Amino acid sequence: MEAPPSSKSSGLRQRTRMVLAAGGAFAASLLLAALEAIPVAGTGPASPGLPAARVPPAQAVPGPQAPAPAARTPPDDAGGPPEDARLASALGEVWEPLASTAFIEHLDTDRPWACAGGTVGVVARVGGAREPDLVERWVWPTPEGRAGLQPGSGLDWRAPAVPGRYPVRFQLCRDLGGRRVGVLAERTVLLEVRDCAAGSEAPLRLGARQDGPATFTFEVQGLEEAGPVRAYTWDLGDGTTEETEGPILEHTYAAEPADGAIPRRFTVRVHARMESGAPRAITAFVSVRPLERPEAPPRVALKVSRWQPERETGGWRSEVSVHVPEGAEAVTWAEVERILVGWDDQRRTTRMPWDRALGVQELLGRGGFRAEVVVGPDEATPDVKQVLDVLHGRDARGSDVVVSWASFKQDAP
């Protein structure tokens, strides 16, 4: 009969199992770290059975940095859901990673920091082949626990009132229907916010006034108190460099092709050589618009009544009519995107099938309709400046048709 194990040997086996378990967890963490390091760009379709790889967050944009205050946003392991889940939940979405040939080359800022309550410009450069339904957008957490959202490759981000370092994320997305959003690539930049009222130097600015579709006047601002400047060296982002004695320069970029659908963006950098002290550098971004095309006849005609209070619910009600004129392609509507714009210009967005978002009263043929629009009291709150509704659909040729209107707006408190 086999003798029972002694307490000493039992404890040794138990510690051995703990060490092996810890080693397995360490090996798993190394495997996950290796997967995180695989970029989405250029990978092509995901292998069967393997999830699409995520792009690692970008490092802070290089440039002269002062000692940074502690980050205002807690790390993902500080309790609660990770940052991805918090942002997706605040937007009412479910994010799913997807493989794509498009990728994010880099994020560029017009300066490395901003004053509390000020703005800083950020521009994303996208490379690779672009899918026709690819969407570019910026998302970021707000101090109120919500999420800011803005489409496009450029963002003028308004800094919160509290100094710190704040993450702002750029995403390449695809609408998968319902609440599902496919994330093809993403990258994050940490933006520093300083308390300028406490004695920090004010940031330099490079003003850019657009005098035409491709003509700009640039002016360096904020160097008046820094002392005399010997010369300004300009890099205009299109291969052109200039040197001037004064802080103002006018430049015309090459004309945009008539069929160009996406504005071209240029990064303009100026180095000011000072009489004393180190050179000062300033950055700005400009967009060259496509040349205007002849106006096409409207595909739909929109008529919206002014919103009226609804006494029973405490919300607001208005009427909207959409007519598709004869000769235009018939339209099939898909969804309504409701955007709540706050007094701080932060936006909250929800999406819903169009016939659920609108109280359809009459179908007018060819995609036309007459409907009621209701804004609930939980949406028209005192912190909301206006409510925008964007109706999305496609015509018989598959072209996008978008109609938007204001369903509610209130005066400043």
The 8 nearest C-alpha neighbors of each residue, nearest first, counted from 0:
[[1, 2, 3, 4, 5, 8, 6, 9],
 [2, 0, 3, 4, 5, 8, 9, 6],
 [1, 3, 4, 0, 5, 6, 8, 9],
 [4, 2, 5, 1, 6, 0, 9, 8],
 [5, 3, 9, 2, 8, 6, 7, 1],
 [4, 6, 7, 8, 9, 3, 10, 2],
 [7, 5, 9, 8, 10, 4, 11, 3],
 [6, 8, 10, 5, 9, 11, 4, 12],
 [9, 7, 11, 10, 5, 6, 12, 4],
 [10, 8, 6, 12, 11, 7, 5, 13],
 [9, 11, 13, 7, 8, 12, 6, 14],
 [10, 12, 8, 14, 9, 13, 15, 7],
 [13, 11, 15, 9, 14, 10, 16, 8],
 [12, 14, 10, 16, 15, 11, 9, 17],
 [15, 13, 17, 11, 16, 12, 10, 18],
 [16, 14, 12, 18, 13, 17, 11, 19],
 [15, 17, 19, 13, 14, 18, 20, 12],
 [18, 16, 14, 20, 15, 19, 21, 13],
 [19, 17, 21, 15, 20, 16, 22, 14],
 [18, 20, 22, 16, 21, 17, 23, 15],
 [21, 19, 17, 23, 22, 18, 16, 24],
 [20, 22, 18, 24, 23, 19, 17, 25],
 [23, 21, 19, 25, 20, 24, 18, 26],
 [22, 24, 20, 26, 21, 25, 27, 19],
 [23, 25, 27, 21, 22, 26, 28, 20],
 [26, 24, 22, 28, 27, 23, 21, 29],
 [27, 25, 29, 23, 28, 24, 22, 30],
 [28, 26, 24, 30, 29, 25, 23, 31],
 [27, 29, 25, 31, 30, 26, 32, 24],
 [30, 28, 32, 26, 27, 31, 33, 25],
 [31, 29, 27, 33, 28, 32, 26, 34],
 [32, 30, 34, 28, 33, 29, 35, 27],
 [31, 33, 29, 35, 30, 34, 28, 36],
 [34, 32, 30, 36, 31, 35, 29, 37],
 [33, 35, 31, 36, 32, 37, 30, 52],
 [36, 34, 32, 33, 37, 53, 31, 55],
 [35, 37, 33, 34, 38, 55, 32, 54],
 [36, 38, 34, 35, 52, 39, 33, 54],
 [39, 37, 54, 40, 36, 52, 53, 55],
 [38, 40, 52, 42, 98, 54, 53, 184],
 [41, 39, 102, 100, 38, 42, 101, 99],
 [40, 42, 100, 43, 39, 99, 101, 127],
 [41, 43, 40, 39, 44, 100, 98, 99],
 [42, 44, 41, 100, 99, 98, 45, 40],
 [45, 43, 98, 46, 42, 99, 51, 97],
 [44, 46, 51, 98, 47, 43, 49, 50],
 [45, 47, 49, 48, 44, 50, 51, 43],
 [48, 46, 49, 45, 50, 44, 51, 98],
 [47, 49, 46, 50, 45, 51, 44, 52],
 [48, 50, 46, 47, 51, 45, 52, 34],
 [51, 49, 52, 48, 45, 96, 46, 97],
 [50, 52, 97, 98, 45, 96, 49, 53],
 [53, 51, 39, 37, 50, 38, 35, 34],
 [52, 54, 35, 55, 39, 38, 51, 184],
 [53, 55, 38, 39, 184, 185, 56, 52],
 [56, 54, 53, 36, 35, 57, 186, 38],
 [57, 55, 186, 187, 54, 58, 185, 188],
 [58, 56, 187, 186, 188, 55, 59, 105],
 [57, 59, 60, 188, 56, 189, 187, 61],
 [58, 60, 189, 188, 61, 57, 190, 187],
 [59, 61, 58, 62, 188, 107, 111, 108],
 [62, 60, 59, 63, 111, 64, 58, 107],
 [61, 63, 64, 111, 60, 110, 59, 280],
 [64, 62, 65, 111, 61, 110, 112, 60],
 [65, 63, 62, 66, 111, 67, 112, 61],
 [64, 66, 67, 63, 112, 68, 191, 111],
 [67, 65, 64, 68, 69, 191, 63, 193],
 [66, 68, 65, 69, 163, 191, 164, 64],
 [69, 67, 163, 70, 66, 164, 162, 191],
 [68, 70, 163, 71, 67, 164, 162, 72],
 [71, 69, 164, 163, 72, 68, 165, 73],
 [70, 72, 163, 164, 69, 73, 165, 162],
 [71, 73, 70, 74, 165, 166, 164, 140],
 [72, 74, 77, 71, 75, 70, 76, 78],
 [75, 73, 77, 76, 72, 82, 81, 78],
 [74, 76, 81, 77, 82, 73, 80, 78],
 [75, 77, 74, 78, 81, 79, 73, 80],
 [78, 76, 74, 75, 73, 79, 81, 80],
 [79, 77, 76, 80, 75, 81, 74, 73],
 [78, 80, 81, 77, 75, 76, 85, 82],
 [79, 81, 84, 85, 82, 78, 75, 83],
 [82, 80, 75, 84, 83, 85, 79, 76],
 [81, 83, 85, 84, 75, 86, 80, 74],
 [84, 82, 86, 81, 85, 87, 80, 94],
 [83, 85, 87, 81, 82, 86, 88, 80],
 [84, 86, 82, 88, 83, 87, 89, 80],
 [87, 85, 89, 83, 88, 84, 146, 82],
 [86, 88, 92, 84, 90, 89, 85, 93],
 [87, 89, 91, 85, 90, 86, 92, 84],
 [90, 88, 86, 145, 87, 91, 146, 85],
 [91, 89, 87, 88, 92, 348, 86, 347],
 [92, 90, 88, 89, 87, 349, 178, 93],
 [93, 91, 178, 87, 90, 88, 179, 94],
 [92, 94, 179, 178, 87, 180, 95, 91],
 [95, 93, 180, 181, 179, 92, 182, 87],
 [94, 96, 181, 182, 180, 97, 93, 179],
 [97, 95, 182, 181, 51, 183, 94, 53],
 [98, 96, 183, 51, 182, 181, 95, 99],
 [99, 97, 51, 44, 183, 45, 39, 43],
 [100, 98, 101, 183, 43, 40, 39, 97],
 [99, 101, 41, 40, 127, 128, 43, 102],
 [102, 100, 127, 128, 99, 129, 126, 40],
 [101, 103, 40, 126, 125, 127, 184, 104],
 [104, 102, 125, 105, 126, 124, 184, 185],
 [103, 105, 124, 125, 126, 102, 106, 123],
 [106, 104, 124, 103, 123, 107, 125, 57],
 [107, 105, 123, 122, 124, 121, 108, 188],
 [106, 108, 122, 121, 123, 105, 109, 60],
 [109, 107, 121, 110, 120, 122, 111, 106],
 [108, 110, 282, 283, 120, 121, 119, 107],
 [111, 109, 108, 112, 282, 281, 119, 113],
 [110, 112, 62, 108, 64, 60, 191, 63],
 [113, 111, 191, 110, 192, 190, 114, 193],
 [114, 112, 192, 119, 117, 118, 193, 191],
 [113, 115, 193, 117, 195, 192, 194, 116],
 [116, 114, 160, 117, 158, 192, 194, 193],
 [115, 117, 158, 160, 159, 114, 157, 118],
 [118, 116, 114, 158, 115, 157, 113, 119],
 [117, 119, 157, 156, 158, 155, 113, 120],
 [118, 120, 156, 155, 113, 109, 121, 157],
 [119, 121, 155, 109, 108, 154, 156, 118],
 [120, 122, 108, 154, 107, 153, 155, 109],
 [123, 121, 153, 107, 106, 152, 154, 108],
 [124, 122, 106, 152, 105, 125, 107, 153],
 [123, 125, 104, 105, 103, 106, 122, 126],
 [126, 124, 103, 104, 102, 123, 101, 127],
 [127, 125, 102, 101, 104, 103, 124, 128],
 [128, 126, 101, 100, 102, 129, 125, 40],
 [127, 129, 101, 100, 130, 126, 102, 99],
 [130, 128, 101, 127, 131, 133, 100, 126],
 [129, 131, 133, 132, 128, 101, 99, 100],
 [132, 130, 133, 129, 134, 128, 173, 101],
 [133, 131, 130, 173, 134, 174, 129, 172],
 [132, 134, 130, 173, 131, 172, 171, 129],
 [135, 133, 172, 171, 173, 132, 136, 150],
 [136, 134, 171, 151, 150, 152, 170, 172],
 [135, 137, 150, 151, 170, 149, 169, 134],
 [138, 136, 169, 149, 168, 148, 150, 170],
 [139, 137, 148, 168, 147, 167, 169, 146],
 [138, 140, 167, 147, 146, 168, 166, 141],
 [141, 139, 146, 145, 147, 86, 144, 142],
 [140, 142, 145, 143, 146, 144, 147, 139],
 [141, 143, 144, 140, 145, 159, 71, 72],
 [144, 142, 141, 145, 140, 146, 159, 345],
 [145, 143, 142, 141, 140, 146, 89, 85],
 [146, 144, 141, 89, 143, 140, 147, 142],
 [147, 145, 140, 141, 139, 89, 86, 90],
 [146, 148, 139, 345, 346, 138, 140, 141],
 [147, 149, 138, 137, 346, 146, 139, 150],
 [148, 150, 137, 136, 151, 138, 147, 154],
 [151, 149, 136, 135, 137, 148, 152, 134],
 [152, 150, 135, 136, 153, 149, 137, 154],
 [151, 153, 123, 122, 135, 136, 154, 150],
 [154, 152, 122, 151, 121, 123, 155, 120],
 [153, 155, 121, 156, 120, 122, 152, 137],
 [156, 154, 120, 119, 118, 121, 157, 153],
 [155, 157, 118, 119, 154, 120, 158, 121],
 [158, 156, 118, 117, 116, 155, 159, 119],
 [157, 159, 116, 117, 115, 118, 156, 192],
 [160, 158, 116, 161, 115, 157, 162, 142],
 [159, 161, 115, 116, 162, 158, 194, 192],
 [160, 162, 159, 115, 163, 192, 194, 193],
 [163, 161, 192, 193, 194, 115, 160, 164],
 [162, 164, 68, 192, 70, 71, 191, 69],
 [163, 165, 191, 70, 190, 189, 192, 71],
 [164, 166, 190, 189, 191, 163, 71, 167],
 [167, 165, 189, 188, 190, 187, 139, 168],
 [166, 168, 139, 188, 187, 138, 189, 165],
 [167, 169, 187, 138, 137, 186, 139, 166],
 [170, 168, 137, 186, 185, 136, 187, 138],
 [171, 169, 185, 136, 184, 135, 172, 137],
 [170, 172, 135, 184, 183, 134, 182, 185],
 [173, 171, 182, 134, 181, 183, 133, 170],
 [172, 174, 181, 133, 180, 134, 175, 132],
 [173, 175, 180, 176, 181, 172, 179, 132],
 [176, 174, 179, 180, 173, 181, 177, 178],
 [177, 175, 174, 179, 178, 180, 173, 334],
 [176, 178, 179, 175, 351, 350, 352, 174],
 [177, 179, 92, 93, 176, 180, 91, 350],
 [180, 178, 93, 175, 177, 176, 92, 94],
 [179, 181, 174, 94, 175, 173, 93, 95],
 [180, 182, 95, 173, 172, 96, 94, 97],
 [183, 181, 172, 96, 184, 97, 95, 171],
 [182, 184, 97, 171, 172, 99, 98, 96],
 [185, 183, 171, 182, 170, 102, 54, 39],
 [186, 184, 170, 169, 54, 171, 168, 187],
 [185, 187, 56, 169, 57, 168, 170, 54],
 [186, 188, 168, 56, 57, 167, 169, 166],
 [187, 189, 59, 167, 166, 57, 190, 168],
 [188, 190, 166, 165, 59, 164, 167, 191],
 [191, 189, 165, 164, 188, 112, 166, 192],
 [190, 192, 164, 112, 163, 113, 165, 189],
 [191, 193, 162, 113, 163, 115, 114, 112],
 [194, 192, 162, 114, 115, 195, 113, 191],
 [193, 195, 196, 115, 197, 162, 114, 199],
 [194, 196, 199, 197, 114, 198, 193, 201],
 [195, 197, 194, 198, 199, 114, 115, 193],
 [198, 196, 195, 194, 199, 193, 200, 114],
 [197, 199, 196, 195, 200, 194, 201, 193],
 [200, 198, 195, 197, 201, 194, 196, 193],
 [199, 201, 202, 198, 195, 203, 196, 114],
 [200, 202, 199, 195, 203, 114, 221, 113],
 [203, 201, 200, 204, 113, 221, 114, 112],
 [202, 204, 221, 220, 201, 281, 222, 205],
 [205, 203, 220, 206, 219, 221, 202, 281],
 [204, 206, 219, 218, 283, 220, 281, 282],
 [205, 207, 218, 217, 204, 219, 208, 220],
 [206, 208, 217, 216, 215, 209, 205, 218],
 [209, 207, 216, 215, 210, 217, 206, 218],
 [208, 210, 215, 211, 214, 207, 216, 212],
 [209, 211, 214, 215, 208, 216, 212, 213],
 [212, 210, 214, 213, 209, 215, 251, 287],
 [211, 213, 288, 287, 214, 290, 210, 209],
 [212, 214, 252, 287, 211, 251, 254, 215],
 [215, 213, 251, 211, 210, 250, 209, 212],
 [216, 214, 209, 208, 210, 250, 249, 251],
 [215, 217, 249, 208, 207, 248, 250, 209],
 [216, 218, 207, 248, 206, 247, 249, 215],
 [219, 217, 247, 206, 246, 205, 220, 248],
 [218, 220, 205, 246, 204, 206, 247, 217],
 [221, 219, 204, 222, 205, 203, 218, 206],
 [220, 222, 203, 223, 204, 219, 202, 224],
 [223, 221, 225, 224, 220, 203, 226, 219],
 [222, 224, 221, 225, 226, 220, 227, 228],
 [223, 225, 222, 226, 221, 227, 220, 201],
 [226, 224, 222, 223, 227, 221, 273, 228],
 [225, 227, 224, 223, 228, 273, 274, 222],
 [228, 226, 274, 273, 229, 225, 275, 223],
 [229, 227, 273, 274, 230, 272, 271, 226],
 [228, 230, 272, 273, 274, 227, 244, 231],
 [231, 229, 244, 272, 228, 243, 271, 232],
 [230, 232, 271, 243, 242, 270, 244, 233],
 [233, 231, 242, 270, 269, 241, 271, 230],
 [234, 232, 269, 241, 240, 268, 235, 242],
 [235, 233, 240, 268, 236, 267, 239, 269],
 [234, 236, 267, 239, 237, 233, 240, 268],
 [235, 237, 266, 265, 267, 234, 238, 239],
 [238, 236, 239, 235, 265, 252, 234, 266],
 [239, 237, 236, 240, 235, 234, 265, 241],
 [238, 240, 237, 235, 234, 236, 241, 233],
 [241, 239, 234, 233, 235, 238, 242, 232],
 [242, 240, 233, 232, 243, 234, 239, 235],
 [241, 243, 232, 231, 233, 230, 244, 240],
 [244, 242, 231, 245, 230, 241, 232, 246],
 [243, 245, 230, 231, 229, 246, 242, 228],
 [244, 246, 243, 247, 231, 230, 248, 228],
 [245, 247, 219, 218, 231, 248, 244, 243],
 [248, 246, 218, 217, 245, 219, 249, 216],
 [249, 247, 217, 216, 250, 218, 246, 243],
 [250, 248, 216, 215, 217, 247, 251, 214],
 [249, 251, 215, 214, 216, 248, 252, 217],
 [252, 250, 214, 213, 215, 253, 249, 254],
 [251, 253, 213, 254, 214, 250, 237, 287],
 [252, 254, 255, 251, 213, 237, 287, 214],
 [255, 253, 252, 256, 213, 290, 212, 287],
 [254, 256, 289, 290, 257, 253, 259, 288],
 [257, 255, 259, 258, 254, 289, 290, 260],
 [256, 258, 290, 259, 289, 255, 292, 291],
 [257, 259, 256, 260, 289, 290, 292, 255],
 [260, 258, 256, 289, 257, 261, 255, 262],
 [259, 261, 258, 289, 262, 257, 288, 256],
 [260, 262, 259, 263, 289, 288, 287, 264],
 [263, 261, 288, 287, 286, 289, 264, 260],
 [262, 264, 287, 286, 261, 265, 288, 255],
 [265, 263, 286, 285, 287, 262, 284, 266],
 [264, 266, 236, 285, 284, 267, 286, 263],
 [265, 267, 284, 236, 283, 268, 285, 235],
 [268, 266, 235, 283, 236, 282, 234, 284],
 [269, 267, 282, 234, 281, 233, 266, 235],
 [268, 270, 233, 281, 232, 280, 234, 271],
 [271, 269, 280, 232, 279, 231, 272, 278],
 [270, 272, 231, 279, 278, 230, 273, 280],
 [273, 271, 278, 229, 230, 228, 270, 231],
 [272, 274, 228, 275, 229, 278, 271, 227],
 [275, 273, 227, 228, 229, 272, 276, 226],
 [276, 274, 273, 277, 226, 227, 272, 228],
 [277, 275, 273, 278, 274, 272, 279, 225],
 [276, 278, 279, 273, 275, 272, 274, 271],
 [279, 277, 272, 271, 273, 270, 276, 280],
 [278, 280, 271, 270, 277, 272, 281, 273],
 [279, 281, 270, 269, 271, 278, 282, 268],
 [282, 280, 269, 268, 205, 204, 203, 270],
 [283, 281, 268, 109, 267, 110, 205, 269],
 [282, 284, 109, 267, 205, 266, 268, 285],
 [285, 283, 266, 265, 267, 264, 286, 109],
 [284, 286, 265, 264, 266, 287, 283, 207],
 [287, 285, 264, 263, 262, 288, 265, 284],
 [288, 286, 263, 213, 262, 212, 264, 289],
 [287, 289, 262, 212, 286, 290, 263, 255],
 [290, 288, 255, 259, 262, 257, 291, 260],
 [291, 289, 257, 255, 288, 292, 256, 212],
 [290, 292, 289, 293, 257, 288, 294, 212],
 [291, 293, 294, 290, 257, 258, 295, 289],
 [294, 292, 295, 291, 296, 290, 257, 258],
 [293, 295, 292, 296, 291, 297, 298, 290],
 [294, 296, 297, 293, 298, 292, 327, 291],
 [295, 297, 298, 294, 327, 299, 324, 293],
 [298, 296, 299, 295, 300, 327, 324, 294],
 [297, 299, 327, 323, 296, 324, 300, 328],
 [300, 298, 323, 297, 322, 324, 301, 321],
 [299, 301, 322, 321, 323, 302, 297, 298],
 [302, 300, 321, 320, 299, 322, 303, 319],
 [301, 303, 320, 319, 321, 300, 304, 318],
 [304, 302, 319, 318, 320, 305, 301, 317],
 [303, 305, 318, 317, 306, 319, 302, 320],
 [306, 304, 317, 307, 303, 318, 406, 407],
 [305, 307, 317, 316, 315, 407, 304, 406],
 [306, 308, 316, 315, 317, 309, 305, 314],
 [309, 307, 315, 314, 310, 316, 306, 313],
 [308, 310, 315, 314, 313, 311, 312, 316],
 [311, 309, 313, 312, 308, 314, 315, 307],
 [310, 312, 309, 313, 314, 308, 315, 376],
 [313, 311, 314, 310, 309, 376, 375, 315],
 [312, 314, 310, 309, 376, 311, 308, 315],
 [315, 313, 375, 376, 309, 312, 374, 308],
 [314, 316, 308, 374, 309, 307, 373, 306],
 [315, 317, 373, 306, 307, 372, 309, 308],
 [318, 316, 306, 372, 304, 371, 305, 307],
 [319, 317, 371, 304, 303, 370, 372, 320],
 [320, 318, 303, 370, 302, 369, 371, 304],
 [319, 321, 369, 302, 301, 368, 303, 370],
 [320, 322, 301, 367, 368, 300, 369, 302],
 [321, 323, 367, 300, 299, 324, 320, 301],
 [322, 324, 299, 367, 365, 298, 300, 366],
 [325, 323, 327, 322, 326, 299, 298, 300],
 [326, 324, 327, 323, 328, 365, 329, 298],
 [325, 327, 324, 328, 323, 298, 329, 296],
 [326, 328, 325, 298, 324, 329, 323, 299],
 [327, 329, 394, 395, 330, 326, 298, 396],
 [328, 330, 365, 394, 395, 366, 327, 331],
 [331, 329, 394, 366, 393, 365, 395, 332],
 [330, 332, 393, 392, 366, 394, 333, 329],
 [331, 333, 392, 391, 330, 334, 393, 353],
 [334, 332, 392, 391, 353, 352, 331, 335],
 [335, 333, 352, 353, 351, 391, 390, 332],
 [334, 336, 390, 353, 389, 351, 350, 352],
 [335, 337, 350, 389, 388, 349, 390, 338],
 [336, 338, 388, 349, 348, 387, 350, 335],
 [339, 337, 348, 387, 347, 386, 340, 346],
 [338, 340, 386, 347, 346, 385, 383, 348],
 [341, 339, 346, 385, 384, 383, 344, 345],
 [342, 340, 383, 384, 344, 343, 345, 382],
 [341, 343, 384, 344, 383, 382, 340, 345],
 [342, 344, 341, 345, 340, 382, 157, 384],
 [345, 343, 341, 342, 340, 346, 384, 157],
 [346, 344, 147, 341, 343, 340, 347, 148],
 [347, 345, 340, 147, 339, 148, 341, 338],
 [346, 348, 339, 338, 90, 147, 146, 340],
 [347, 349, 338, 337, 90, 339, 346, 336],
 [348, 350, 337, 336, 91, 338, 90, 351],
 [351, 349, 336, 335, 337, 334, 348, 352],
 [350, 352, 334, 335, 356, 353, 355, 336],
 [353, 351, 334, 355, 354, 333, 335, 356],
 [352, 354, 334, 335, 356, 355, 333, 357],
 [353, 355, 357, 356, 352, 359, 358, 334],
 [356, 354, 353, 352, 357, 351, 358, 359],
 [355, 357, 353, 354, 351, 352, 335, 358],
 [358, 356, 354, 355, 372, 359, 371, 353],
 [357, 359, 371, 370, 360, 372, 354, 356],
 [358, 360, 370, 357, 361, 369, 371, 354],
 [359, 361, 370, 369, 358, 362, 371, 368],
 [360, 362, 369, 368, 359, 363, 370, 367],
 [363, 361, 368, 364, 367, 369, 360, 359],
 [364, 362, 367, 368, 361, 366, 365, 322],
 [365, 363, 366, 367, 362, 368, 323, 322],
 [364, 366, 329, 367, 330, 323, 363, 328],
 [367, 365, 330, 364, 331, 329, 323, 368],
 [368, 366, 322, 363, 321, 364, 323, 365],
 [369, 367, 362, 363, 321, 361, 320, 370],
 [368, 370, 320, 361, 360, 319, 359, 321],
 [371, 369, 359, 360, 358, 319, 318, 357],
 [372, 370, 318, 358, 317, 357, 319, 359],
 [371, 373, 317, 357, 316, 318, 358, 370],
 [374, 372, 316, 315, 375, 371, 317, 314],
 [375, 373, 315, 314, 378, 316, 379, 376],
 [374, 376, 314, 378, 377, 373, 379, 315],
 [377, 375, 314, 379, 378, 313, 380, 374],
 [376, 378, 375, 379, 380, 314, 374, 313],
 [379, 377, 375, 376, 380, 374, 339, 383],
 [380, 378, 376, 377, 383, 375, 374, 381],
 [379, 381, 382, 383, 378, 377, 376, 384],
 [382, 380, 383, 379, 384, 412, 409, 341],
 [381, 383, 380, 341, 342, 384, 379, 343],
 [384, 382, 341, 380, 381, 340, 385, 379],
 [385, 383, 341, 342, 340, 409, 408, 382],
 [384, 386, 408, 407, 340, 383, 339, 409],
 [385, 387, 339, 407, 406, 338, 405, 340],
 [386, 388, 405, 338, 337, 406, 404, 385],
 [387, 389, 337, 403, 404, 336, 405, 338],
 [388, 390, 403, 336, 335, 402, 337, 391],
 [389, 391, 335, 402, 401, 403, 334, 336],
 [392, 390, 401, 334, 333, 400, 332, 335],
 [391, 393, 332, 400, 333, 331, 399, 401],
 [394, 392, 399, 400, 398, 397, 331, 330],
 [393, 395, 330, 397, 396, 329, 398, 328],
 [394, 396, 397, 328, 329, 330, 393, 398],
 [397, 395, 394, 398, 328, 393, 329, 399],
 [396, 398, 394, 393, 395, 399, 392, 400],
 [399, 397, 393, 394, 396, 400, 395, 392],
 [398, 400, 393, 392, 401, 397, 394, 391],
 [399, 401, 392, 393, 391, 398, 394, 402],
 [400, 402, 391, 390, 392, 399, 403, 389],
 [403, 401, 390, 389, 391, 400, 404, 301],
 [404, 402, 389, 388, 390, 401, 387, 405],
 [403, 405, 388, 387, 406, 389, 402, 303],
 [404, 406, 387, 407, 386, 388, 408, 385],
 [407, 405, 386, 387, 404, 306, 388, 317],
 [406, 408, 386, 385, 405, 306, 409, 374],
 [409, 407, 385, 384, 386, 410, 406, 405],
 [410, 408, 384, 385, 411, 407, 383, 412],
 [409, 411, 412, 408, 384, 385, 381, 383],
 [410, 412, 409, 384, 342, 381, 382, 408],
 [411, 410, 381, 409, 382, 342, 384, 383]]
